[in-house]
Amino acid sequence: MGLQIEQQENENRELELTVRVDEPRVAEAMRETAKKLTKTLRIRGFRPGKAPYHVVQRWVGKDTLRAEAVESIAPDVFREAIEQVDVVPYAPGSIDDMEMDPLVFRITVPLEPTVDLGDYRQVSIDLPEISVTDEQVNQAMKAIQERHALLEPADRPVQEGDVIIADLKAEKDGEVLLEREGAELLVDAETLYQGTPFVENVVGMSAGDERTFDITSAKGEDDEDDDQDGAVTHTVAVQEVKSRYLPPLNDDLAKEEGDYETLLELRIDVRKQLTEAAQKQADARYADQVFEKIQEGATVAYPPAAVELELDTMVEDLKQSVQRQGWDMEEYLRVQGQTIETTREQSKTSAEQRVKGHQVTLALVRAEQLGVDDAELEQRVDERLGQLGEQEDGVIDQLRERYMSERGRMVIINDVLSGKLSERLRAIGRGEAPDLEGSEEEE
């Protein structure tokens, strides 16, 4: 017995089905339900399972019997309706309403999101200019000096530029804000509690000294909370004082830093590394800008279920993050004054953005015919394993097996595809994207 189905796609990328069930099928289901009921009902004058259908119907009531029969066949009707319209649901569908007589189900089926990228290959963005200043190079050279600094015990009071080993404690209104033992600190006013008199209070102390002092944080003009005002009490107990010697920037330092013969070689390489790092950051930003421009011009249609699935993922990620910090999820939400429901509601906009971004990404990968073959997969695995250096026997084999598992392969594939897509986005933005095989341009 077939189903009569009317279907219509709504504006939310959902298929709405009106499914009418033939009355003979309902009648048969009612008889099957009555047979099952006779085995458990105690009907006077009949042994269990022997009461005729019309007696059972009168005993339980026709409407009740029909309702139980409909409930029993609903899952099969739902499955058959999905098969008959020949769609693959993006997420589980639902029976939203029904009419009992005649029997009509109203079913909603979430459909796969669709993406129209538009004329995305016409997106063009000016390339950023990359430059590394002499000041940046000088700062990097200074960092190399500091990395090779020599520390020597100093039997004298603390001077600015020294390194001290000290116990620290900071309190405000009786509450301990910070407490550390044996902290190693560079006594430098530009880096240590910058903008406060912390360093000037420490200068002049000797090993074995303990000093307590207040640092007042001034209330800003826009601050309305009086608690932002007030003093923080610092207690510093100096254990050791060490003088700090920075080696001169010369050829000897260059040789100590690496495979360099002269300071000039080191400086040239430092500038090169800074330029490469700046280029890498600029490339990433440029690819993001091109993607954002493409996404602005794309039309993405997706069912509400896609957002709900994304919210499920976001809540689960939050739960795992909270648990890693030693919290129970319910306790964490209570402290935050939140519930799962309010958390989902507040995250809805972010979830919608993530769904759209994910769908545009998938559409671009397909449109640009990007993929990963076995050779590329194995090459990336070899690169990752090579970065580990020397390992104990069997460790590399175990890691390779993990990388080549189904889950591991997906992680590697996504990594490779992400790199390919970023490279292609930059090419699109520059107007240098290659022609696609079987594209309209070639035809």
Helices and strands as residue ranges (DSSP letters): E 3-9, E 14-21, H 23-38, H 53-60, H 62-85, E 94-99, E 104-110, E 114-116, G 120-122, H 134-147, E 150-153, E 163-172, E 175-186, H 198-202, E 210-217, G 226-228, E 230-245, H 251-257, H 263-297, E 299-301, H 304-324, H 329-336, H 340-346, H 348-367, H 374-386, H 395-403, H 406-430
